[in-house]
């Protein structure tokens, strides 16, 4: 089953919501704001992430570059 992650980024931490193909919430968690920490959380083999949605904001480019 595919999963989708939507991080909500703030200056102190990132709140992450992972949903499945049906839109059901599978997990909600917090992670540090740094791209390496966020990548470590998202690389959990329990999630078959198909997409990661980043909100538009001042940190989005930095996170995109760090996660790419």
N, C-alpha and C positions, 0 to 999 in steps of 0.2 A: 504494500500500500504506500502511496506517495504521501509525503508530508510537506507542509509549507510553514515557514517561520516568518514572523513579523516582529522585529525588534523595535521597541520604543526607546529612543536614545535620549538621555539627559546628560548633564555634565558630570554627575556623580556615579551613575550606574545605568545599565541597560536592562529593561524588562523585556522578556522574550515570551511570545506565545507561539506554540506549535500546534497546528491543526492538521487533521487528515483530509483526505479527498472529499469527505462528506461535510466538512466544515466543523466537525466535532473537535473540541479542545482536548488535546492529548496531554499537554504539559504547559505550565506557566512557571517561569523561573527568573531569577536575577543573575546578572553577570557584570563583571567590571567593564568599563567603557573601552578599554584598550582592544584593538583588533585581534591580537593574538589570543587574549582571554575569550573573546567572543567566538573565535574560530574553534577553540578547544571545546567549548560547550556545544557548538553546532555540529561537530564531527562525531558525536556520539553515534555508534553504529545502530542504536535503536531507532534512529530517525533516518528515513530514506528521503532526504530533502530534495524536492524537485525545484523549489524556488525559495528565495529569500527576498522579502520586500523591504527596502529601506525607505524611510520617510525622507522627504526633502527637508533639509535643514543645514545649519552650518557645519555639522560634523559628518554629514553623509559622504562627501567626497573623500575625507580622510579614512572613514571606515571602509568604503568601497575599495580604495587603493590598498589598504591593509589586508582586506579579505581576499582580494583578487590574487 
